Amino acid sequence: MTAPRILLLPGMALNATIFPAFGAESFGPDFSDGPGGPGAGMGAYMDALDTFTNTPSWRDATRRIVVGHSFGGMLALAWLLRHNGTGQPPIHGLVLISTTAGPMYDVAAVRLPPFRLPAKPLMPIWNSGIVSAATKLILGGGRTGTVDFQQYRGRSELAVGIAGWRQTTVRGRRAYRAGMVGYDVRNRLQEVNVPAIVLHGTHDTYFRVREAQALATGLSAELRLLPGARHVPPLSHPQAVRAAVAALS
C-alpha cells in the first residue's frame, strides 16, 4: 500500500516538530503569528487550513491522514464539519490526541500544582494584550523564533509551554485563545464520517479522561488511553502516536 500523506495539526503555540517521524510524507501549517489576528476566531484557522490543503501535494495523495493534538484536534474537527464531515479533499483517517469536542473553556483547566484551576474565569485576564505581552517577555524573552521540539532538551509540560511562548508571537497566542471561544461540536460529532482513533493520557492536566471518552463515543472512534501520560503524548509516547497512524494507514 502506498504510504499516506499526513497533515499535522499541533496544539496551541506548538509546531509540527512536536510529532514524531512517521516514515511518510508529513507537513503542517504554521500558525505562530495567528491567522486573522486575536479577534478572528476558529473560522480564520479553517480558512488558513483550506488554503494549506488546496495544494497538489495534499490533493493528489492516494491516502490522507490528519493528526491533531489539543487545539489541532479541535481545528481538525471544525474543519471536517465545514466540509461535510470528511474534509476537502476527503481524508481517510483521523488521530485526535489530548483534545475535546467542547465546550472548550467549560471543560479545560490550568494546572498550577497542586491545584487545577478552571480556565473559563481566567481567560479574560490571561488573554489581554498587556498580560500576554508581559508573559511573552518573561517566558519567551520577548523574542520569537522557531523551536524544534524533537531537539529541545526540556520534555516536561512546563518546558514545552515555555518553548511555545518562545516560538509564538503575542498576536499568535491571543489568536489561539480567541479561536477556542465558543468552540463546541459535541452535537455534530455523528456527522464526522472518517475512521478515527482518540489518544488520551490518564494524567492529562488540561482535559480529563471523561472528555476523551465522550469524544470517542460521539465519533464512534476507538479510544486508546495512555497510562501516566499527560498533555503531550506526541513527545512522551511517540510509539503510541505512530501506532495509531499506522492503524489507519
C-alpha positions as CSV (number, residue, x, y, z in Angstrom):
1,M,0.0,0.0,0.0
2,T,1.2,3.5,-0.9
3,A,2.3,5.4,2.2
4,P,-0.2,8.1,3.2
5,R,0.4,11.8,3.4
6,I,-0.1,13.1,6.9
7,L,-1.4,16.5,7.9
8,L,0.0,17.5,11.3
9,L,-2.1,20.0,13.4
10,P,-0.2,20.8,16.6
11,G,-1.5,22.2,19.8
12,M,-1.6,25.9,20.7
13,A,1.7,27.7,20.3
14,L,3.5,24.5,19.2
15,N,4.5,23.4,15.7
16,A,4.7,20.2,13.7
17,T,8.0,19.1,15.3
18,I,6.0,18.2,18.4
19,F,5.1,15.0,16.5
20,P,7.4,12.0,15.9
21,A,8.6,11.0,12.4
22,F,6.1,8.7,10.7
23,G,8.1,7.2,7.8
24,A,5.8,9.0,5.4
25,E,5.5,12.5,4.0
26,S,4.1,14.8,6.6
27,F,3.6,18.5,6.9
28,G,1.7,21.1,8.8
29,P,0.7,24.8,8.7
30,D,2.5,27.5,10.7
31,F,0.1,29.4,13.0
32,S,2.8,31.0,15.1
33,D,1.5,34.5,14.2
34,G,-2.2,33.7,14.3
35,P,-4.3,33.9,11.1
36,G,-6.6,36.8,11.1
37,G,-5.5,38.2,14.5
38,P,-6.8,38.0,18.0
39,G,-10.4,38.6,17.2
40,A,-10.8,36.4,14.1
41,G,-11.9,33.1,15.8
42,M,-11.8,29.5,14.6
43,G,-13.0,30.4,11.2
44,A,-9.7,32.1,10.4
45,Y,-7.9,28.9,11.2
46,M,-10.2,26.9,9.0
47,D,-9.7,29.4,6.1
48,A,-5.9,29.1,6.5
49,L,-6.2,25.3,6.6
50,D,-8.3,25.3,3.4
51,T,-5.6,27.3,1.7
52,F,-2.9,25.0,3.0
53,T,-4.7,21.8,1.9
54,N,-5.5,23.2,-1.6
55,T,-2.2,22.1,-3.0
56,P,-1.2,19.3,-5.3
57,S,0.9,17.6,-2.7
58,W,-2.2,17.1,-0.5
59,R,-4.9,16.8,-3.1
60,D,-3.1,14.3,-5.2
61,A,-2.3,11.9,-2.4
62,T,-4.0,8.5,-2.7
63,R,-4.5,8.3,1.1
64,R,-4.6,11.2,3.6
65,I,-4.4,11.1,7.4
66,V,-4.9,14.0,9.8
67,V,-3.3,14.0,13.2
68,G,-4.4,16.7,15.6
69,H,-3.1,17.4,19.1
70,S,-5.1,19.6,21.6
71,F,-6.0,22.8,19.7
72,G,-5.1,21.0,16.5
73,G,-7.6,18.3,17.2
74,M,-10.3,20.9,17.7
75,L,-9.4,22.6,14.4
76,A,-9.4,19.2,12.7
77,L,-13.0,18.5,13.9
78,A,-14.2,22.0,13.0
79,W,-12.6,21.8,9.5
80,L,-14.1,18.3,8.8
81,L,-17.5,19.6,9.8
82,R,-17.1,22.6,7.5
83,H,-16.6,20.0,4.6
84,N,-19.4,17.5,5.1
85,G,-17.7,15.6,7.8
86,T,-15.0,14.3,5.5
87,G,-12.6,17.2,4.8
88,Q,-11.8,18.8,1.5
89,P,-10.4,16.8,-0.2
90,P,-11.7,13.9,1.9
91,I,-9.4,12.3,4.4
92,H,-9.1,8.6,5.2
93,G,-8.2,8.6,8.8
94,L,-8.2,10.9,11.9
95,V,-6.0,10.7,15.0
96,L,-7.1,13.0,17.8
97,I,-4.7,13.5,20.8
98,S,-5.4,15.2,24.1
99,T,-8.3,17.1,22.8
100,T,-12.0,17.8,23.3
101,A,-15.3,18.3,21.4
102,G,-16.0,21.2,23.7
103,P,-17.2,23.4,25.2
104,M,-13.5,24.3,25.4
105,Y,-13.4,26.8,28.3
106,D,-16.0,25.0,30.3
107,V,-14.0,21.7,30.4
108,A,-10.4,22.9,30.3
109,A,-8.3,23.6,33.4
110,V,-5.0,25.2,34.1
111,R,-2.7,23.2,36.3
112,L,-0.9,25.1,39.0
113,P,0.4,22.3,41.3
114,P,-1.2,21.2,43.4
115,F,-4.3,22.9,42.0
116,R,-6.4,22.5,38.8
117,L,-8.0,25.9,38.1
118,P,-10.9,26.3,35.8
119,A,-9.8,28.1,32.6
120,K,-13.0,30.0,31.9
121,P,-12.8,32.7,34.6
122,L,-9.1,33.2,33.9
123,M,-9.3,33.8,30.1
124,P,-10.4,37.5,30.0
125,I,-7.4,38.5,32.1
126,W,-5.0,35.9,30.7
127,N,-5.7,36.8,27.1
128,S,-5.5,40.6,27.5
129,G,-2.8,42.3,25.4
130,I,-0.9,43.6,28.4
131,V,-0.8,40.2,30.3
132,S,0.1,38.3,27.1
133,A,2.9,40.7,26.2
134,A,4.3,40.6,29.8
135,T,4.2,36.8,29.8
136,K,5.9,36.7,26.4
137,L,8.6,39.0,27.8
138,I,9.1,36.8,30.9
139,L,8.8,33.3,29.5
140,G,9.8,33.9,25.8
141,G,12.4,36.6,26.3
142,G,10.4,38.9,24.1
143,R,11.8,37.2,21.0
144,T,10.1,34.9,18.5
145,G,11.9,32.0,16.7
146,T,11.0,28.5,15.6
147,V,11.6,25.7,18.1
148,D,12.5,22.2,17.1
149,F,10.7,20.2,19.8
150,Q,12.4,17.0,18.8
151,Q,15.7,18.5,19.6
152,Y,14.5,20.6,22.6
153,R,16.0,19.4,25.8
154,G,13.0,20.1,28.0
155,R,10.2,17.5,27.7
156,S,8.1,18.4,30.7
157,E,4.8,20.2,30.1
158,L,6.3,23.3,31.8
159,A,9.4,23.3,29.5
160,V,7.2,22.7,26.4
161,G,4.9,25.5,27.4
162,I,7.8,27.9,27.8
163,A,9.2,26.9,24.4
164,G,5.8,27.6,23.0
165,W,6.0,31.2,24.2
166,R,9.4,31.5,22.6
167,Q,8.1,30.4,19.2
168,T,4.8,32.2,19.1
169,T,4.1,35.9,18.8
170,V,1.8,37.7,21.3
171,R,-0.7,38.1,18.4
172,G,-0.5,34.4,17.7
173,R,-1.0,33.4,21.3
174,R,-4.1,35.6,21.7
175,A,-5.5,34.4,18.3
176,Y,-5.3,30.8,19.5
177,R,-7.2,31.6,22.7
178,A,-9.8,33.6,20.8
179,G,-10.2,30.8,18.3
180,M,-11.4,28.5,21.1
181,V,-14.1,30.9,22.4
182,G,-17.5,29.2,21.8
183,Y,-15.9,26.0,20.4
184,D,-18.4,23.2,20.9
185,V,-19.0,20.5,18.3
186,R,-20.4,17.8,20.7
187,N,-23.8,17.7,19.0
188,R,-22.3,17.3,15.5
189,L,-19.8,14.5,16.0
190,Q,-22.1,12.0,14.3
191,E,-21.6,14.0,11.1
192,V,-17.9,13.1,11.0
193,N,-17.6,10.3,8.6
194,V,-13.9,9.3,8.9
195,P,-12.4,6.4,10.8
196,A,-10.8,7.8,14.0
197,I,-8.7,7.0,16.9
198,V,-8.7,9.0,20.1
199,L,-5.5,9.0,22.2
200,H,-5.5,10.5,25.7
201,G,-3.3,10.4,28.7
202,T,-4.7,9.2,32.0
203,H,-2.9,12.1,33.7
204,D,-3.8,14.8,31.2
205,T,-3.5,18.2,33.0
206,Y,-6.0,20.1,30.8
207,F,-8.7,17.7,29.8
208,R,-10.0,14.9,31.9
209,V,-10.4,11.3,30.6
210,R,-14.1,11.7,30.5
211,E,-13.7,14.3,27.8
212,A,-11.8,11.8,25.7
213,Q,-14.4,9.1,26.4
214,A,-17.2,11.4,25.3
215,L,-15.3,12.4,22.2
216,A,-14.6,8.8,21.2
217,T,-18.3,7.8,21.8
218,G,-19.6,10.7,19.7
219,L,-17.3,9.8,16.8
220,S,-17.8,6.0,17.2
221,A,-14.0,6.0,17.4
222,E,-11.5,3.8,19.2
223,L,-10.3,5.2,22.5
224,R,-6.7,4.4,23.4
225,L,-5.8,5.6,27.0
226,L,-2.1,6.1,27.7
227,P,-1.4,5.2,31.4
228,G,0.6,8.0,33.1
229,A,0.7,10.3,30.0
230,R,0.0,14.0,30.5
231,H,-0.9,16.5,27.8
232,V,1.9,16.0,25.3
233,P,1.8,12.3,24.2
234,P,3.4,13.1,20.8
235,L,6.6,13.8,22.8
236,S,6.2,11.4,25.7
237,H,4.6,8.5,23.9
238,P,5.6,8.7,20.3
239,Q,5.2,5.0,19.6
240,A,1.6,5.2,20.6
241,V,1.0,8.0,18.1
242,R,2.9,6.2,15.4
243,A,0.8,3.0,16.0
244,A,-2.4,5.0,15.8
245,V,-1.4,6.5,12.4
246,A,-0.3,3.0,11.2
247,A,-3.6,1.5,12.2
248,L,-5.5,4.0,9.9
249,S,-3.0,3.8,7.1
